[in-house]
Amino acid sequence: MALYIGFATVVDDYFREVGQKMRSGDLQLKPFETPEPARTRARELPAKLPAGCKLHGSWIPAGGIAYKEPIVTVIETDNPSHLAWFNTYYGGMFLFTWHPYVSVPRG
């Protein structure tokens, strides 16, 4: 199985929508809290992964999505369609770019 490192950025429209809701008072988040529906999708992700796709971990930068730093996700799969699956699963919120892990021997 191949190991992939994914970098997810917040989709601009979702970022603006969350910001507008926070400014209007319609959305109140605690520090480091992820807004819905992203929070529920992240919580349910392990159970919804396609068969043959293994999640090794996912990390959100300190401060959450507020700073638009990339979210890092590491998966293992032999099926490249699993990479596109993440963009569909988080459609409208996050956009992933994937890079195969390559081990470089120390000199």
Protein Blocks (a to p, Z undefined) as FASTA:
>chain_A
ZZddddddddfklmmmmmmmmmnopaccdehiacdfklmmmmmmmmmpcehiacfbdcdd
ehijmnopacddddddfbfklmmmmmmmmgokaccddddddddddZZ
